[in-house]
C-alpha cells in the first residue's frame, strides 16, 4: 500500500468518525 493512499484512507476514516 502506497503512503499516499494510506494517508488518504486515514483522512477519509477521520471524516467518517467526525460525522458519525
N, C-alpha and C positions, 0 to 999 in steps of 0.2 A: 504494500500500500504506500502510495506516494505521500510525503509530508504535506503537500498542498491539499490533497484530498482529505487527509486526516484532519487538518486544520479546519477545512470547510465543514466536515462532518461534525466537528466539535461545536462550531458556531451554530449549526442547524439544531443540534441537540440542546444547546443553551437557549435558543429561541423557543423551542418546544416546551422546555421546562419553565421558562418565563411566562408563556401563555397558559400553560397548564397549571 
